[in-house]
Amino acid sequence: MLAGTGAASGLPWYAIMALPLLFASGMSLLDALDGLFMSVAYDWAFLNPVRKVYYNISSTGLPVAVAFLVGTIELVSVLHDNAGWVNPITTWVSGINLNNVGFIVVGLFIATWAVALTY
């Protein structure tokens, strides 16, 4: 959208291509780092059969719990705003900022890995 807006406003082609190129290079860097991290995590998990079970449980259970948490917040927010669910609990849940939930999710993933490494 930004590139299209820039083209409509008369920016030169190289200025329009700067944002998509920066995005692509950033995504390539982060995907490479993610692949490296996951390769190390898989190697670590498959060294010990018990560790593999715990790794599979945590790598499946934590994302499911996060999806359930975010989905519940979104559902309650929609019901509060559009269906007239007005009570103290739904008011509090609909006021939760999902950016802050994202920081909590990152903290949960870091805590899970820290517990796994220390165990």
N, CA, C and O atoms as a Tinker XYZ file with bonds, in Angstrom:
   476  protein
     1  N      0.822000   -1.175000    0.000000    73     2
     2  CA     0.000000    0.000000    0.000000    64     1     3
     3  C      0.873000    1.249000    0.000000    63     2     4     5
     4  O      0.591000    2.218000   -0.704000    81     3
     5  N      1.928000    1.211000    0.793000    73     3     6
     6  CA     2.825000    2.367000    0.822000    64     5     7
     7  C      3.537000    2.554000   -0.510000    63     6     8     9
     8  O      3.713000    3.682000   -0.971000    81     7
     9  N      3.947000    1.448000   -1.127000    73     7    10
    10  CA     4.604000    1.557000   -2.426000    64     9    11
    11  C      3.636000    2.087000   -3.478000    63    10    12    13
    12  O      4.023000    2.898000   -4.320000    81    11
    13  N      2.387000    1.640000   -3.440000    73    11    14
    14  CA     1.387000    2.138000   -4.380000    64    13    15
    15  C      1.094000    3.610000   -4.165000    63    14    16    17
    16  O      0.937000    4.363000   -5.126000    81    15
    17  N      1.020000    4.023000   -2.914000    73    15    18
    18  CA     0.800000    5.437000   -2.612000    64    17    19
    19  C      1.973000    6.280000   -3.086000    63    18    20    21
    20  O      1.794000    7.378000   -3.613000    81    19
    21  N      3.184000    5.747000   -2.891000    73    19    22
    22  CA     4.369000    6.464000   -3.358000    64    21    23
    23  C      4.392000    6.600000   -4.866000    63    22    24    25
    24  O      4.796000    7.638000   -5.390000    81    23
    25  N      3.963000    5.559000   -5.572000    73    23    26
    26  CA     3.923000    5.625000   -7.035000    64    25    27
    27  C      2.883000    6.625000   -7.496000    63    26    28    29
    28  O      3.106000    7.354000   -8.462000    81    27
    29  N      1.750000    6.665000   -6.815000    73    27    30
    30  CA     0.692000    7.603000   -7.207000    64    29    31
    31  C      1.101000    9.047000   -6.944000    63    30    32    33
    32  O      0.634000    9.963000   -7.620000    81    31
    33  N      1.985000    9.249000   -5.951000    73    31    34
    34  CA     2.385000   10.625000   -5.646000    64    33    35
    35  C      3.565000   11.090000   -6.487000    63    34    36    37
    36  O      3.993000   12.238000   -6.374000    81    35
    37  N      4.094000   10.210000   -7.329000    73    35    38
    38  CA     5.139000   10.636000   -8.261000    64    37    39
    39  C      6.555000   10.388000   -7.780000    63    38    40    41
    40  O      7.483000   11.005000   -8.305000    81    39
    41  N      6.764000    9.520000   -6.813000    73    39    42
    42  CA     8.126000    9.214000   -6.374000    64    41    43
    43  C      8.864000    8.440000   -7.464000    63    42    44    45
    44  O      8.231000    7.718000   -8.234000    81    43
    45  N     10.178000    8.574000   -7.547000    73    43    46
    46  CA    10.931000    7.781000   -8.525000    64    45    47
    47  C     10.894000    6.294000   -8.159000    63    46    48    49
    48  O     10.648000    5.933000   -7.009000    81    47
    49  N     11.140000    5.444000   -9.152000    73    47    50
    50  CA    10.995000    4.001000   -8.962000    64    49    51
    51  C     11.916000    3.469000   -7.878000    63    50    52    53
    52  O     11.530000    2.571000   -7.130000    81    51
    53  N     13.146000    4.016000   -7.777000    73    51    54
    54  CA    14.085000    3.504000   -6.779000    64    53    55
    55  C     13.650000    3.862000   -5.362000    63    54    56    57
    56  O     13.959000    3.125000   -4.425000    81    55
    57  N     12.953000    4.958000   -5.186000    73    55    58
    58  CA    12.427000    5.291000   -3.856000    64    57    59
    59  C     11.250000    4.388000   -3.504000    63    58    60    61
    60  O     11.067000    4.017000   -2.344000    81    59
    61  N     10.462000    4.041000   -4.500000    73    59    62
    62  CA     9.318000    3.155000   -4.271000    64    61    63
    63  C      9.793000    1.753000   -3.896000    63    62    64    65
    64  O      9.176000    1.092000   -3.061000    81    63
    65  N     10.888000    1.296000   -4.507000    73    63    66
    66  CA    11.386000   -0.054000   -4.257000    64    65    67
    67  C     12.172000   -0.181000   -2.958000    63    66    68    69
    68  O     12.502000   -1.296000   -2.553000    81    67
    69  N     12.480000    0.928000   -2.295000    73    67    70
    70  CA    13.280000    0.862000   -1.076000    64    69    71
    71  C     12.555000    0.099000    0.038000    63    70    72    73
    72  O     13.161000   -0.749000    0.693000    81    71
    73  N     11.292000    0.380000    0.258000    73    71    74
    74  CA    10.556000   -0.278000    1.333000    64    73    75
    75  C     10.392000   -1.782000    1.088000    63    74    76    77
    76  O     10.663000   -2.561000    2.001000    81    75
    77  N      9.966000   -2.227000   -0.091000    73    75    78
    78  CA     9.878000   -3.682000   -0.302000    64    77    79
    79  C     11.229000   -4.389000   -0.184000    63    78    80    81
    80  O     11.294000   -5.513000    0.314000    81    79
    81  N     12.296000   -3.749000   -0.633000    73    79    82
    82  CA    13.618000   -4.371000   -0.521000    64    81    83
    83  C     14.066000   -4.459000    0.931000    63    82    84    85
    84  O     14.649000   -5.466000    1.333000    81    83
    85  N     13.807000   -3.434000    1.718000    73    83    86
    86  CA    14.137000   -3.491000    3.143000    64    85    87
    87  C     13.325000   -4.574000    3.843000    63    86    88    89
    88  O     13.853000   -5.299000    4.686000    81    87
    89  N     12.051000   -4.686000    3.499000    73    87    90
    90  CA    11.210000   -5.720000    4.090000    64    89    91
    91  C     11.733000   -7.103000    3.725000    63    90    92    93
    92  O     11.850000   -7.970000    4.591000    81    91
    93  N     12.048000   -7.315000    2.454000    73    91    94
    94  CA    12.532000   -8.627000    2.011000    64    93    95
    95  C     13.859000   -8.982000    2.678000    63    94    96    97
    96  O     14.062000  -10.128000    3.078000    81    95
    97  N     14.760000   -8.015000    2.802000    73    95    98
    98  CA    16.048000   -8.318000    3.435000    64    97    99
    99  C     15.876000   -8.598000    4.928000    63    98   100   101
   100  O     16.548000   -9.475000    5.470000    81    99
   101  N     14.994000   -7.870000    5.593000    73    99   102
   102  CA    14.735000   -8.142000    7.005000    64   101   103
   103  C     14.108000   -9.501000    7.218000    63   102   104   105
   104  O     14.474000  -10.214000    8.153000    81   103
   105  N     13.167000   -9.872000    6.362000    73   103   106
   106  CA    12.533000  -11.186000    6.479000    64   105   107
   107  C     13.529000  -12.305000    6.180000    63   106   108   109
   108  O     13.488000  -13.355000    6.820000    81   107
   109  N     14.413000  -12.093000    5.226000    73   107   110
   110  CA    15.428000  -13.110000    4.926000    64   109   111
   111  C     16.357000  -13.322000    6.110000    63   110   112   113
   112  O     16.699000  -14.457000    6.444000    81   111
   113  N     16.764000  -12.229000    6.745000    73   111   114
   114  CA    17.631000  -12.333000    7.920000    64   113   115
   115  C     16.929000  -13.064000    9.053000    63   114   116   117
   116  O     17.502000  -13.975000    9.650000    81   115
   117  N     15.700000  -12.679000    9.354000    73   115   118
   118  CA    14.988000  -13.311000   10.461000    64   117   119
   119  C     14.638000  -14.764000   10.157000    63   118   120   121
   120  O     14.668000  -15.597000   11.063000    81   119
   121  N     14.309000  -15.090000    8.918000    73   119   122
   122  CA    14.039000  -16.483000    8.562000    64   121   123
   123  C     15.298000  -17.334000    8.670000    63   122   124   125
   124  O     15.234000  -18.488000    9.092000    81   123
   125  N     16.442000  -16.769000    8.289000    73   123   126
   126  CA    17.702000  -17.507000    8.421000    64   125   127
   127  C     18.030000  -17.752000    9.892000    63   126   128   129
   128  O     18.444000  -18.850000   10.261000    81   127
   129  N     17.846000  -16.735000   10.730000    73   127   130
   130  CA    18.096000  -16.908000   12.161000    64   129   131
   131  C     17.118000  -17.906000   12.780000    63   130   132   133
   132  O     17.501000  -18.694000   13.645000    81   131
   133  N     15.871000  -17.876000   12.346000    73   131   134
   134  CA    14.884000  -18.827000   12.845000    64   133   135
   135  C     15.263000  -20.248000   12.439000    63   134   136   137
   136  O     15.169000  -21.164000   13.256000    81   135
   137  N     15.682000  -20.444000   11.216000    73   135   138
   138  CA    16.111000  -21.766000   10.770000    64   137   139
   139  C     17.306000  -22.274000   11.553000    63   138   140   141
   140  O     17.368000  -23.454000   11.898000    81   139
   141  N     18.257000  -21.393000   11.836000    73   139   142
   142  CA    19.421000  -21.765000   12.632000    64   141   143
   143  C     19.007000  -22.149000   14.047000    63   142   144   145
   144  O     19.461000  -23.162000   14.578000    81   143
   145  N     18.157000  -21.349000   14.647000    73   143   146
   146  CA    17.691000  -21.624000   15.999000    64   145   147
   147  C     16.923000  -22.937000   16.061000    63   146   148   149
   148  O     17.127000  -23.729000   16.981000    81   147
   149  N     16.055000  -23.175000   15.107000    73   147   150
   150  CA    15.267000  -24.409000   15.112000    64   149   151
   151  C     16.140000  -25.623000   14.842000    63   150   152   153
   152  O     15.872000  -26.696000   15.382000    81   151
   153  N     17.167000  -25.488000   14.028000    73   151   154
   154  CA    18.091000  -26.595000   13.796000    64   153   155
   155  C     18.803000  -26.980000   15.088000    63   154   156   157
   156  O     18.935000  -28.165000   15.397000    81   155
   157  N     19.255000  -25.998000   15.832000    73   155   158
   158  CA    19.898000  -26.264000   17.125000    64   157   159
   159  C     18.896000  -26.875000   18.102000    63   158   160   161
   160  O     19.232000  -27.802000   18.838000    81   159
   161  N     17.667000  -26.357000   18.111000    73   159   162
   162  CA    16.651000  -26.884000   19.018000    64   161   163
   163  C     16.312000  -28.331000   18.675000    63   162   164   165
   164  O     16.167000  -29.152000   19.581000    81   163
   165  N     16.182000  -28.665000   17.392000    73   163   166
   166  CA    15.880000  -30.041000   17.006000    64   165   167
   167  C     17.032000  -30.975000   17.370000    63   166   168   169
   168  O     16.809000  -32.073000   17.879000    81   167
   169  N     18.265000  -30.534000   17.109000    73   167   170
   170  CA    19.413000  -31.366000   17.474000    64   169   171
   171  C     19.445000  -31.619000   18.976000    63   170   172   173
   172  O     19.702000  -32.740000   19.415000    81   171
   173  N     19.185000  -30.576000   19.764000    73   171   174
   174  CA    19.168000  -30.701000   21.221000    64   173   175
   175  C     18.072000  -31.659000   21.669000    63   174   176   177
   176  O     18.294000  -32.492000   22.548000    81   175
   177  N     16.897000  -31.544000   21.070000    73   175   178
   178  CA    15.766000  -32.365000   21.491000    64   177   179
   179  C     15.951000  -33.832000   21.120000    63   178   180   181
   180  O     15.505000  -34.711000   21.857000    81   179
   181  N     16.594000  -34.110000   20.004000    73   179   182
   182  CA    16.685000  -35.494000   19.553000    64   181   183
   183  C     17.902000  -36.236000   20.095000    63   182   184   185
   184  O     18.112000  -37.398000   19.747000    81   183
   185  N     18.709000  -35.592000   20.938000    73   183   186
   186  CA    19.827000  -36.289000   21.560000    64   185   187
   187  C     19.355000  -37.279000   22.622000    63   186   188   189
   188  O     20.020000  -38.282000   22.883000    81   187
   189  N     18.214000  -36.996000   23.225000    73   187   190
   190  CA    17.699000  -37.807000   24.318000    64   189   191
   191  C     16.219000  -38.089000   24.047000    63   190   192   193
   192  O     15.468000  -37.147000   23.799000    81   191
   193  N     15.773000  -39.340000   24.084000    73   191   194
   194  CA    14.363000  -39.633000   23.783000    64   193   195
   195  C     13.377000  -38.946000   24.735000    63   194   196   197
   196  O     12.307000  -38.515000   24.303000    81   195
   197  N     13.718000  -38.841000   26.005000    73   195   198
   198  CA    12.820000  -38.176000   26.956000    64   197   199
   199  C     12.745000  -36.683000   26.636000    63   198   200   201
   200  O     11.682000  -36.067000   26.719000    81   199
   201  N     13.862000  -36.133000   26.282000    73   199   202
   202  CA    13.895000  -34.715000   25.912000    64   201   203
   203  C     13.031000  -34.452000   24.690000    63   202   204   205
   204  O     12.399000  -33.400000   24.585000    81   203
   205  N     13.001000  -35.417000   23.755000    73   203   206
   206  CA    12.182000  -35.271000   22.552000    64   205   207
   207  C     10.694000  -35.206000   22.908000    63   206   208   209
   208  O      9.945000  -34.438000   22.306000    81   207
   209  N     10.271000  -36.007000   23.880000    73   207   210
   210  CA     8.872000  -35.982000   24.310000    64   209   211
   211  C      8.530000  -34.632000   24.927000    63   210   212   213
   212  O      7.504000  -34.037000   24.597000    81   211
   213  N      9.389000  -34.150000   25.821000    73   211   214
   214  CA     9.130000  -32.843000   26.440000    64   213   215
   215  C      9.158000  -31.719000   25.417000    63   214   216   217
   216  O      8.367000  -30.779000   25.493000    81   215
   217  N     10.071000  -31.821000   24.463000    73   215   218
   218  CA    10.145000  -30.798000   23.420000    64   217   219
   219  C      8.862000  -30.778000   22.591000    63   218   220   221
   220  O      8.326000  -29.710000   22.295000    81   219
   221  N      8.369000  -31.962000   22.217000    73   219   222
   222  CA     7.143000  -32.027000   21.420000    64   221   223
   223  C      5.944000  -31.505000   22.206000    63   222   224   225
   224  O      5.090000  -30.816000   21.649000    81   223
   225  N      5.876000  -31.826000   23.491000    73   223   226
   226  CA     4.766000  -31.333000   24.309000    64   225   227
   227  C      4.822000  -29.813000   24.437000    63   226   228   229
   228  O      3.808000  -29.132000   24.281000    81   227
   229  N      6.008000  -29.286000   24.720000    73   227   230
   230  CA     6.102000  -27.833000   24.905000    64   229   231
   231  C      5.961000  -27.076000   23.592000    63   230   232   233
   232  O      5.360000  -26.002000   23.562000    81   231
   233  N      6.507000  -27.619000   22.505000    73   231   234
   234  CA     6.414000  -26.904000   21.222000    64   233   235
   235  C      5.023000  -26.996000   20.618000    63   234   236   237
   236  O      4.697000  -26.230000   19.710000    81   235
   237  N      4.201000  -27.909000   21.098000    73   235   238
   238  CA     2.815000  -27.978000   20.649000    64   237   239
   239  C      1.876000  -27.303000   21.638000    63   238   240   241
   240  O      0.965000  -26.575000   21.241000    81   239
   241  N      2.095000  -27.541000   22.909000    73   239   242
   242  CA     1.185000  -27.033000   23.938000    64   241   243
   243  C      1.219000  -25.527000   24.114000    63   242   244   245
   244  O      0.171000  -24.899000   24.270000    81   243
   245  N      2.402000  -24.938000   24.093000    73   243   246
   246  CA     2.502000  -23.495000   24.302000    64   245   247
   247  C      1.843000  -22.694000   23.174000    63   246   248   249
   248  O      1.098000  -21.761000   23.475000    81   247
   249  N      2.073000  -23.004000   21.906000    73   247   250
   250  CA     1.342000  -22.266000   20.862000    64   249   251
   251  C     -0.171000  -22.456000   20.920000    63   250   252   253
   252  O     -0.925000  -21.531000   20.619000    81   251
   253  N     -0.615000  -23.647000   21.305000    73   251   254
   254  CA    -2.060000  -23.864000   21.441000    64   253   255
   255  C     -2.614000  -22.994000   22.563000    63   254   256   257
   256  O     -3.677000  -22.392000   22.417000    81   255
   257  N     -1.898000  -22.928000   23.676000    73   255   258
   258  CA    -2.341000  -22.093000   24.793000    64   257   259
   259  C     -2.352000  -20.615000   24.406000    63   258   260   261
   260  O     -3.270000  -19.886000   24.783000    81   259
   261  N     -1.350000  -20.169000   23.662000    73   259   262
   262  CA    -1.296000  -18.777000   23.215000    64   261   263
   263  C     -2.442000  -18.475000   22.260000    63   262   264   265
   264  O     -3.084000  -17.431000   22.369000    81   263
   265  N     -2.700000  -19.384000   21.323000    73   263   266
   266  CA    -3.813000  -19.176000   20.386000    64   265   267
   267  C     -5.144000  -19.130000   21.126000    63   266   268   269
   268  O     -6.008000  -18.317000   20.796000    81   267
   269  N     -5.316000  -19.987000   22.113000    73   267   270
   270  CA    -6.543000  -19.978000   22.904000    64   269   271
   271  C     -6.679000  -18.662000   23.673000    63   270   272   273
   272  O     -7.771000  -18.097000   23.743000    81   271
   273  N     -5.581000  -18.173000   24.248000    73   271   274
   274  CA    -5.606000  -16.911000   24.998000    64   273   275
   275  C     -5.972000  -15.739000   24.095000    63   274   276   277
   276  O     -6.871000  -14.963000   24.419000    81   275
   277  N     -5.287000  -15.604000   22.972000    73   275   278
   278  CA    -5.546000  -14.484000   22.063000    64   277   279
   279  C     -6.937000  -14.595000   21.453000    63   278   280   281
   280  O     -7.636000  -13.590000   21.320000    81   279
   281  N     -7.344000  -15.807000   21.082000    73   279   282
   282  CA    -8.687000  -15.994000   20.539000    64   281   283
   283  C     -9.772000  -15.653000   21.536000    63   282   284   285
   284  O    -10.793000  -15.071000   21.169000    81   283
   285  N     -9.562000  -16.009000   22.798000    73   283   286
   286  CA   -10.535000  -15.678000   23.836000    64   285   287
   287  C    -10.630000  -14.176000   24.040000    63   286   288   289
   288  O    -11.726000  -13.632000   24.173000    81   287
   289  N     -9.493000  -13.506000   24.065000    73   287   290
   290  CA    -9.497000  -12.045000   24.222000    64   289   291
   291  C    -10.244000  -11.393000   23.061000    63   290   292   293
   292  O    -11.068000  -10.502000   23.270000    81   291
   293  N     -9.957000  -11.835000   21.844000    73   291   294
   294  CA   -10.620000  -11.261000   20.672000    64   293   295
   295  C    -12.124000  -11.543000   20.679000    63   294   296   297
   296  O    -12.920000  -10.653000   20.382000    81   295
   297  N    -12.516000  -12.768000   21.013000    73   295   298
   298  CA   -13.931000  -13.127000   21.030000    64   297   299
   299  C    -14.692000  -12.319000   22.078000    63   298   300   301
   300  O    -15.773000  -11.799000   21.804000    81   299
   301  N    -14.130000  -12.218000   23.265000    73   299   302
   302  CA   -14.796000  -11.441000   24.319000    64   301   303
   303  C    -14.867000   -9.969000   23.939000    63   302   304   305
   304  O    -15.860000   -9.302000   24.232000    81   303
   305  N    -13.827000   -9.455000   23.292000    73   303   306
   306  CA   -13.836000   -8.053000   22.861000    64   305   307
   307  C    -14.926000   -7.801000   21.827000    63   306   308   309
   308  O    -15.635000   -6.796000   21.896000    81   307
   309  N    -15.058000   -8.713000   20.870000    73   307   310
   310  CA   -16.095000   -8.555000   19.849000    64   309   311
   311  C    -17.485000   -8.646000   20.476000    63   310   312   313
   312  O    -18.367000   -7.848000   20.158000    81   311
   313  N    -17.679000   -9.617000   21.364000    73   311   314
   314  CA   -18.978000   -9.748000   22.024000    64   313   315
   315  C    -19.286000   -8.553000   22.916000    63   314   316   317
   316  O    -20.438000   -8.129000   23.011000    81   315
   317  N    -18.280000   -8.015000   23.561000    73   315   318
   318  CA   -18.479000   -6.830000   24.417000    64   317   319
   319  C    -18.866000   -5.617000   23.573000    63   318   320   321
   320  O    -19.781000   -4.869000   23.916000    81   319
   321  N    -18.146000   -5.439000   22.455000    73   319   322
   322  CA   -18.378000   -4.246000   21.643000    64   321   323
   323  C    -19.629000   -4.344000   20.772000    63   322   324   325
   324  O    -20.317000   -3.343000   20.574000    81   323
   325  N    -19.936000   -5.530000   20.250000    73   323   326
   326  CA   -21.004000   -5.646000   19.264000    64   325   327
   327  C    -22.256000   -6.367000   19.750000    63   326   328   329
   328  O    -23.336000   -6.153000   19.201000    81   327
   329  N    -22.133000   -7.217000   20.768000    73   327   330
   330  CA   -23.287000   -7.987000   21.213000    64   329   331
   331  C    -23.853000   -7.484000   22.537000    63   330   332   333
   332  O    -24.822000   -8.039000   23.055000    81   331
   333  N    -23.256000   -6.447000   23.074000    73   331   334
   334  CA   -23.800000   -5.850000   24.281000    64   333   335
   335  C    -23.453000   -6.571000   25.574000    63   334   336   337
   336  O    -24.147000   -6.407000   26.577000    81   335
   337  N    -22.390000   -7.368000   25.563000    73   335   338
   338  CA   -21.944000   -7.997000   26.803000    64   337   339
   339  C    -21.236000   -6.946000   27.640000    63   338   340   341
   340  O    -20.046000   -6.699000   27.445000    81   339
   341  N    -21.938000   -6.336000   28.552000    73   339   342
   342  CA   -21.337000   -5.278000   29.371000    64   341   343
   343  C    -21.415000   -5.705000   30.825000    63   342   344   345
   344  O    -22.476000   -5.672000   31.447000    81   343
   345  N    -20.273000   -6.105000   31.350000    73   343   346
   346  CA   -20.108000   -6.397000   32.764000    64   345   347
   347  C    -18.642000   -6.144000   33.097000    63   346   348   349
   348  O    -17.842000   -5.950000   32.183000    81   347
   349  N    -18.272000   -6.139000   34.345000    73   347   350
   350  CA   -16.879000   -5.784000   34.683000    64   349   351
   351  C    -15.828000   -6.706000   34.059000    63   350   352   353
   352  O    -14.746000   -6.248000   33.691000    81   351
   353  N    -16.134000   -7.982000   33.939000    73   351   354
   354  CA   -15.134000   -8.913000   33.405000    64   353   355
   355  C    -14.925000   -8.675000   31.913000    63   354   356   357
   356  O    -13.783000   -8.575000   31.464000    81   355
   357  N    -15.998000   -8.584000   31.139000    73   355   358
   358  CA   -15.832000   -8.370000   29.696000    64   357   359
   359  C    -15.286000   -6.981000   29.396000    63   358   360   361
   360  O    -14.581000   -6.795000   28.404000    81   359
   361  N    -15.601000   -6.014000   30.234000    73   359   362
   362  CA   -15.024000   -4.683000   30.060000    64   361   363
   363  C    -13.513000   -4.724000   30.271000    63   362   364   365
   364  O    -12.755000   -4.101000   29.527000    81   363
   365  N    -13.083000   -5.467000   31.296000    73   363   366
   366  CA   -11.653000   -5.585000   31.566000    64   365   367
   367  C    -10.945000   -6.344000   30.438000    63   366   368   369
   368  O     -9.885000   -5.921000   29.976000    81   367
   369  N    -11.531000   -7.465000   29.994000    73   367   370
   370  CA   -10.905000   -8.265000   28.940000    64   369   371
   371  C    -10.857000   -7.485000   27.625000    63   370   372   373
   372  O     -9.853000   -7.542000   26.916000    81   371
   373  N    -11.917000   -6.762000   27.293000    73   371   374
   374  CA   -11.911000   -6.015000   26.032000    64   373   375
   375  C    -10.946000   -4.836000   26.077000    63   374   376   377
   376  O    -10.572000   -4.307000   25.030000    81   375
   377  N    -10.544000   -4.422000   27.261000    73   375   378
   378  CA    -9.582000   -3.334000   27.383000    64   377   379
   379  C     -8.132000   -3.784000   27.352000    63   378   380   381
   380  O     -7.228000   -2.951000   27.412000    81   379
   381  N     -7.893000   -5.095000   27.259000    73   379   382
   382  CA    -6.518000   -5.608000   27.229000    64   381   383
   383  C     -5.878000   -5.239000   25.896000    63   382   384   385
   384  O     -6.469000   -5.440000   24.834000    81   383
   385  N     -4.677000   -4.703000   25.963000    73   383   386
   386  CA    -3.927000   -4.337000   24.765000    64   385   387
   387  C     -3.165000   -5.566000   24.270000    63   386   388   389
   388  O     -2.346000   -6.120000   25.004000    81   387
   389  N     -3.423000   -5.995000   23.041000    73   387   390
   390  CA    -2.771000   -7.195000   22.521000    64   389   391
   391  C     -1.273000   -7.009000   22.318000    63   390   392   393
   392  O     -0.542000   -7.996000   22.239000    81   391
   393  N     -0.799000   -5.772000   22.233000    73   391   394
   394  CA     0.653000   -5.561000   22.179000    64   393   395
   395  C      1.302000   -6.025000   23.473000    63   394   396   397
   396  O      2.369000   -6.640000   23.451000    81   395
   397  N      0.662000   -5.733000   24.597000    73   395   398
   398  CA     1.193000   -6.188000   25.886000    64   397   399
   399  C      1.098000   -7.707000   26.006000    63   398   400   401
   400  O      1.978000   -8.335000   26.594000    81   399
   401  N      0.056000   -8.293000   25.465000    73   399   402
   402  CA    -0.069000   -9.751000   25.463000    64   401   403
   403  C      1.078000  -10.356000   24.653000    63   402   404   405
   404  O      1.599000  -11.411000   25.015000    81   403
   405  N      1.471000   -9.707000   23.573000    73   403   406
   406  CA     2.606000  -10.188000   22.774000    64   405   407
   407  C      3.886000  -10.234000   23.574000    63   406   408   409
   408  O      4.665000  -11.178000   23.439000    81   407
   409  N      4.122000   -9.228000   24.409000    73   407   410
   410  CA     5.312000   -9.243000   25.264000    64   409   411
   411  C      5.240000  -10.390000   26.270000    63   410   412   413
   412  O      6.251000  -11.026000   26.568000    81   411
   413  N      4.049000  -10.648000   26.788000    73   411   414
   414  CA     3.873000  -11.761000   27.730000    64   413   415
   415  C      4.121000  -13.094000   27.032000    63   414   416   417
   416  O      4.727000  -13.997000   27.608000    81   415
   417  N      3.654000  -13.215000   25.793000    73   415   418
   418  CA     3.857000  -14.451000   25.023000    64   417   419
   419  C      5.343000  -14.694000   24.782000    63   418   420   421
   420  O      5.821000  -15.817000   24.942000    81   419
   421  N      6.072000  -13.655000   24.401000    73   419   422
   422  CA     7.513000  -13.800000   24.196000    64   421   423
   423  C      8.178000  -14.214000   25.507000    63   422   424   425
   424  O      9.064000  -15.068000   25.512000    81   423
   425  N      7.758000  -13.616000   26.607000    73   423   426
   426  CA     8.292000  -14.002000   27.910000    64   425   427
   427  C      7.998000  -15.452000   28.250000    63   426   428   429
   428  O      8.840000  -16.139000   28.829000    81   427
   429  N      6.792000  -15.930000   27.889000    73   427   430
   430  CA     6.454000  -17.332000   28.128000    64   429   431
   431  C      7.342000  -18.272000   27.315000    63   430   432   433
   432  O      7.792000  -19.299000   27.823000    81   431
   433  N      7.591000  -17.923000   26.060000    73   431   434
   434  CA     8.462000  -18.763000   25.243000    64   433   435
   435  C      9.883000  -18.778000   25.814000    63   434   436   437
   436  O     10.513000  -19.835000   25.856000    81   435
   437  N     10.390000  -17.643000   26.247000    73   435   438
   438  CA    11.734000  -17.585000   26.826000    64   437   439
   439  C     11.777000  -18.371000   28.130000    63   438   440   441
   440  O     12.738000  -19.099000   28.379000    81   439
   441  N     10.749000  -18.234000   28.965000    73   439   442
   442  CA    10.709000  -18.972000   30.229000    64   441   443
   443  C     10.628000  -20.472000   29.985000    63   442   444   445
   444  O     11.251000  -21.255000   30.702000    81   443
   445  N      9.858000  -20.877000   28.969000    73   443   446
   446  CA     9.762000  -22.306000   28.649000    64   445   447
   447  C     11.111000  -22.866000   28.230000    63   446   448   449
   448  O     11.490000  -23.958000   28.655000    81   447
   449  N     11.837000  -22.128000   27.400000    73   447   450
   450  CA    13.152000  -22.609000   26.984000    64   449   451
   451  C     14.144000  -22.595000   28.130000    63   450   452   453
   452  O     14.993000  -23.481000   28.227000    81   451
   453  N     14.048000  -21.593000   29.004000    73   451   454
   454  CA    14.962000  -21.540000   30.151000    64   453   455
   455  C     14.717000  -22.732000   31.080000    63   454   456   457
   456  O     15.666000  -23.341000   31.572000    81   455
   457  N     13.450000  -23.063000   31.319000    73   455   458
   458  CA    13.136000  -24.220000   32.162000    64   457   459
   459  C     13.615000  -25.511000   31.487000    63   458   460   461
   460  O     14.153000  -26.403000   32.143000    81   459
   461  N     13.411000  -25.597000   30.170000    73   459   462
   462  CA    13.836000  -26.806000   29.458000    64   461   463
   463  C     15.355000  -26.970000   29.504000    63   462   464   465
   464  O     15.858000  -28.081000   29.670000    81   463
   465  N     16.069000  -25.877000   29.359000    73   463   466
   466  CA    17.532000  -25.968000   29.385000    64   465   467
   467  C     18.069000  -26.289000   30.771000    63   466   468   469
   468  O     19.028000  -27.049000   30.906000    81   467
   469  N     17.461000  -25.716000   31.800000    73   467   470
   470  CA    17.924000  -26.000000   33.153000    64   469   471
   471  C     17.529000  -27.398000   33.611000    63   470   472   473
   472  O     18.246000  -28.022000   34.393000    81   471
   473  N     16.389000  -27.892000   33.127000    73   471   474
   474  CA    15.952000  -29.234000   33.502000    64   473   475
   475  C     16.836000  -30.267000   32.832000    63   474   476
   476  O     16.634000  -31.467000   33.019000    81   475
